[in-house]
Structure formats: C-alpha cells, structure tokens
Amino acid sequence: PARDACLLLAFVLGETAEYPFLHPEAFVDENRTRYYGELVARRASGEPIAYLRGYKEFMGMKFKVDDRVLIPRPETEVLVGAALELLNRPDTRALCENPVVADVGCGSGAIGLSMANLAGCSVILTDISPHVLELAKENARLLGVSDRTAYLQGDLLDPLFTQGYAGSLAMVVSNPPYIPRKCLDSLPETVRCYEPLLALDGGPEGLDCIIKLIKDARRALFPGGYLLVEIDPQQSDACARMVREQAGWDQFEILRDYAAFERVLVCRAGGSPPGVEI
C-alpha cells in the first residue's frame, strides 16, 4: 500500500516514482490533493494502479492500458525476450530476411509492439475486439512503430488465414486467456473485478485457446518458424502432450519465468534445416 500511495502521488505531481522520496518538502496544491485522495480511495477499493495511472511499464516502455485490456505482467517479458532471441538468430534470419510476426490476441499490444520496437520487424496484431485493436493502434503511435504494424479483427489465427498469411509468418506469439473457468472466482479482487473476463477465461481447463493455437499455428508459419505461448505452469504437461500429438512441430520446450515456474511454450515448425536446435 505504501508503494502504491507513493506511485500515485508521483503520478498526480507529474514526476518520477522517486520524486516523493527525494523531495519530501514539495508542496501539493489543493486540487492535486483532492485528486490524489480520489485515486487513493479507488486503489483502496481494489482498482489496479495501472488503470488509475492509465499506463503500465513493460520491457522498458510505457503502454497505455484501461479496462479494455489485460494489464501486462512481468512474466510475459520472458516470452518477449525469448522471441527476440529466436528472431535474431542467424538461422532464423537465413530463412527470411524480413520476418513477419503475428501477435495473436494482442490486447494492449505489449508483446507485438515491443518486438516491433526492439527488433524492427513487421508485426500483425489480431484481436477479437475492435475496441482493443484501437488501443493497440494508439500504443503503436505512441511508440513510433505504426509503420511496422498491421491490425486484423477476428478470433485468434482466423483473420490471418482469411487474409492469406498461411505459411508466411516467421513467428506467432500469444498471451491467450488461460485461467480455468473454475478458478476465476478465486482470482484476486483486483484482477477478478476489474480486468476483462474475455482476456482471462480459458475455458473449463484453461486450454481452449492454447489448443487452437497449437493446432492452427503450424499452418501460419513457414518451415522453421516459431510459436511462443504463455501458459499456466500447471498446464505444462498437457501442453507438452498436445504438441507431441500434433503433426508439424519438430521441436519444443517450455521456458521458466523469473520465479522458476514453467511459463512459455516454444514450438518450432517442422521443415527447418537439420541440426538446428531451439
């Protein structure tokens, strides 16, 4: 609570997070004091601080967020870091000089826009909600990567196939809904009552979207391309089994997050040059 109170005070003052500690003598006028009190009350009721401030830091960048989208988590940075490393490998670049990446179920665009900014690649962002895509477009403009991004509305990979992208992508990345429906009521109030259900509910076992991604993504990728999906650690065995049973994937692994939980499924499409390991 003390940390959040200081972050909100810095936000009201238009200063960095360190400012309240470095300048305890700073004067706060009546209007800002009133606004600060309102924000503290909203935070005390459970509203996420990212929604109160209107942005969330991710991969060293600021992304505009509101209740249309899930708030980017630090765990998802593991996915982006792995994707950047794979995308910059010489064998990947040898397969495609100008790789195209799809961020499926993009939300705020945190994953795909980070890659567009840090890797300079072209990114197609898809989402089922047109309102979410508008927010992603705004973040692209704020980050200065609009010229390297395109947007398609639809369910998961469907709009990519409709627009003729089958077999042309270097990478598909996704942080899909993966919370089992039976677990939604046990989520923290700050998540359950404020973040969009559509971005959380992964079906009865939390695997509905993941199953579809594992099944369909191979058709979107060229040989040697990659699928990276954020998962719940308790889903790792089921995901491994699904990949083994699904034709078209020649290698896979599951990466651990900062807390050592299995968090990111990485699959490589079959047909890549022999002897290349993930």
C-alpha positions in Angstrom: 0.0 0.0 0.0 2.8 2.5 0.8 4.4 1.8 -2.5 1.2 2.4 -4.4 0.4 5.5 -2.4 3.8 6.9 -3.4 3.4 5.9 -7.1 0.0 7.7 -7.2 1.4 10.8 -5.5 4.2 10.9 -8.1 1.7 10.5 -10.9 -0.5 13.3 -9.6 2.6 15.5 -9.4 3.7 14.5 -12.9 7.0 13.3 -11.6 9.0 10.1 -11.4 8.4 7.4 -8.8 11.4 8.5 -6.8 10.3 12.2 -6.5 8.2 11.9 -3.3 11.2 10.3 -1.5 13.7 12.8 -2.9 11.6 15.9 -2.3 9.5 15.5 0.9 9.3 19.3 1.1 7.4 19.6 -2.2 4.1 21.5 -1.9 0.9 19.8 -3.2 -1.8 22.2 -4.0 -5.5 21.8 -3.1 -6.7 20.5 -6.5 -3.9 17.9 -6.6 -4.5 16.9 -3.0 -8.2 16.3 -3.8 -7.4 14.3 -7.0 -4.8 12.3 -5.0 -7.4 11.4 -2.4 -9.8 10.2 -5.1 -7.1 7.9 -6.6 -6.1 6.5 -3.2 -9.8 5.7 -2.4 -10.2 4.0 -5.8 -7.0 2.0 -5.2 -8.2 1.0 -1.7 -11.4 -0.4 -3.3 -9.2 -2.7 -5.4 -8.9 -0.8 -8.8 -5.5 -1.7 -10.3 -2.9 1.1 -10.2 -2.2 0.6 -13.9 -5.8 1.6 -14.7 -5.6 4.6 -12.3 -2.5 5.9 -14.0 -3.5 4.8 -17.4 -0.3 3.0 -18.3 1.9 0.1 -17.4 5.7 -0.3 -17.8 6.7 -3.3 -19.9 10.1 -4.1 -21.5 11.3 -0.6 -20.6 8.4 1.1 -22.4 5.1 2.6 -21.3 1.9 1.0 -22.7 -1.4 2.8 -22.4 -3.9 0.4 -20.6 -7.5 0.6 -19.5 -10.3 -1.8 -18.6 -10.5 -3.0 -22.3 -7.2 -4.9 -21.9 -5.3 -7.2 -19.5 -2.5 -5.4 -17.7 0.9 -6.6 -19.0 2.7 -8.8 -16.4 6.5 -9.2 -15.8 6.2 -12.9 -16.6 5.2 -12.0 -20.2 8.6 -10.3 -20.6 10.1 -13.8 -20.6 8.1 -14.6 -23.7 9.2 -11.4 -25.5 12.8 -12.0 -24.5 12.8 -15.5 -25.9 11.0 -14.3 -29.1 13.6 -11.6 -29.7 16.4 -14.1 -29.2 14.9 -16.6 -31.6 14.1 -14.0 -34.2 17.6 -12.6 -34.2 19.3 -16.0 -34.6 21.3 -16.3 -37.9 19.4 -19.5 -38.9 16.1 -17.7 -38.5 17.3 -14.7 -40.5 18.6 -17.0 -43.1 15.1 -18.4 -43.6 13.5 -14.9 -44.0 15.4 -11.6 -44.4 12.4 -9.5 -43.4 10.4 -11.6 -40.9 6.8 -11.0 -40.1 5.5 -11.8 -36.6 1.8 -12.2 -35.5 0.8 -11.1 -32.0 -2.4 -13.2 -31.6 -5.0 -11.8 -29.1 -2.8 -8.7 -28.8 -4.6 -6.8 -26.1 -2.7 -3.6 -25.5 -0.1 -4.8 -28.0 2.6 -5.1 -25.3 4.1 -8.2 -26.9 4.0 -7.4 -30.6 4.8 -3.7 -30.3 7.8 -4.5 -28.1 9.1 -6.7 -30.8 8.4 -4.1 -33.5 10.3 -1.6 -31.4 13.2 -3.7 -30.2 13.7 -6.0 -33.3 12.5 -3.7 -36.0 10.3 -6.4 -37.5 6.9 -6.2 -39.1 4.1 -7.3 -36.8 0.4 -8.2 -37.4 -1.7 -7.7 -34.3 -5.0 -9.6 -34.1 -7.8 -9.4 -31.5 -11.4 -10.4 -31.4 -12.4 -6.9 -30.1 -12.2 -3.8 -32.4 -12.1 -1.6 -29.3 -8.9 -3.5 -28.1 -7.3 -3.0 -31.5 -7.9 0.7 -31.3 -6.0 0.8 -28.1 -3.1 -1.2 -29.6 -3.0 1.2 -32.5 -2.7 4.1 -30.1 0.2 2.4 -28.3 1.9 1.8 -31.7 1.6 5.5 -32.5 3.0 6.5 -29.1 5.9 4.1 -29.5 6.5 5.3 -33.1 6.1 1.9 -34.7 2.9 2.4 -36.7 4.7 2.0 -39.9 5.7 -1.6 -39.0 2.3 -2.8 -37.7 -1.0 -4.0 -39.2 -4.2 -4.9 -37.4 -6.8 -7.7 -38.1 -10.0 -8.3 -36.2 -11.0 -11.9 -35.5 -10.7 -14.9 -33.3 -7.1 -15.9 -32.7 -5.5 -17.0 -36.1 -8.6 -17.0 -38.2 -8.2 -13.4 -39.6 -4.6 -14.3 -40.6 -5.8 -17.2 -42.8 -8.6 -15.1 -44.2 -6.1 -12.5 -45.3 -3.8 -15.1 -46.9 -1.0 -15.2 -44.4 -0.8 -19.0 -44.3 2.7 -20.3 -44.4 4.3 -16.8 -44.5 5.0 -15.9 -40.8 8.3 -16.3 -39.0 6.7 -16.3 -35.6 3.4 -16.4 -33.8 3.3 -15.1 -30.2 0.4 -15.0 -27.9 -0.6 -14.5 -24.3 -4.1 -16.0 -24.6 -6.7 -16.5 -21.9 -5.6 -19.5 -19.9 -7.3 -19.3 -16.5 -9.5 -22.4 -15.9 -13.1 -21.2 -15.6 -13.5 -22.9 -12.3 -10.6 -20.8 -10.9 -11.9 -17.4 -12.0 -13.7 -16.7 -8.7 -10.6 -17.4 -6.7 -8.5 -14.7 -8.5 -7.5 -11.6 -6.5 -10.2 -9.0 -6.4 -8.0 -6.5 -8.3 -8.0 -9.0 -11.2 -11.4 -10.6 -11.0 -13.4 -7.4 -10.6 -11.5 -5.0 -12.9 -9.7 -6.8 -15.7 -11.6 -8.1 -18.8 -13.1 -11.6 -18.4 -12.5 -12.2 -22.1 -8.8 -12.0 -21.6 -8.8 -14.3 -18.6 -11.3 -17.1 -19.2 -9.6 -20.0 -20.9 -12.5 -22.4 -20.8 -13.1 -25.3 -18.5 -9.5 -26.3 -18.1 -8.0 -23.0 -19.3 -6.7 -24.7 -22.5 -9.3 -23.7 -25.1 -7.2 -21.1 -26.9 -3.9 -22.9 -26.3 -5.3 -26.0 -28.0 -6.4 -24.0 -31.0 -3.0 -22.2 -31.3 -1.1 -25.4 -31.2 -3.4 -26.9 -33.8 -3.5 -24.0 -36.2 -0.3 -22.0 -35.8 1.8 -24.5 -37.8 -0.3 -23.7 -40.9 0.5 -20.0 -40.4 4.3 -20.4 -40.1 6.9 -21.1 -42.7 9.1 -24.1 -42.1 11.5 -23.3 -39.2 9.1 -20.6 -37.8 8.2 -20.5 -34.1 5.1 -20.4 -31.9 5.5 -18.9 -28.4 2.6 -19.1 -26.0 2.3 -18.0 -22.4 0.7 -20.7 -20.2 -0.1 -21.5 -16.6 2.6 -23.6 -15.0 0.1 -26.3 -14.2 -0.7 -26.7 -17.9 2.9 -27.6 -18.9 2.4 -31.3 -19.1 -0.9 -31.0 -21.0 0.8 -28.6 -23.5 3.7 -30.9 -24.0 1.4 -33.8 -24.7 -0.6 -31.8 -27.2 2.5 -30.7 -29.1 3.7 -34.3 -29.3 0.4 -35.4 -30.6 0.0 -32.6 -33.2 1.8 -33.1 -36.5 4.0 -30.4 -37.8 6.1 -29.5 -34.8 9.6 -30.9 -34.8 10.9 -29.4 -31.5 9.5 -27.7 -28.4 10.5 -26.6 -24.9 8.9 -24.9 -22.0 10.7 -21.9 -20.5 10.6 -20.8 -16.9 9.7 -17.4 -15.7 11.5 -15.2 -13.1 10.0 -17.3 -10.3 11.2 -20.6 -11.9 7.7 -21.6 -13.0 7.1 -23.2 -16.4 5.6 -20.3 -18.3 6.3 -20.1 -22.0 5.7 -22.9 -24.6 8.1 -22.6 -27.5 7.5 -24.8 -30.6 9.3 -24.9 -33.9 7.6 -25.7 -37.2 8.9 -28.7 -39.0 10.9 -28.4 -42.2 13.8 -26.3 -40.9 17.4 -27.0 -41.7 18.7 -30.2 -40.0 20.9 -29.9 -36.9 19.4 -26.6 -35.7 18.3 -26.8 -32.0 16.0 -24.5 -30.1 
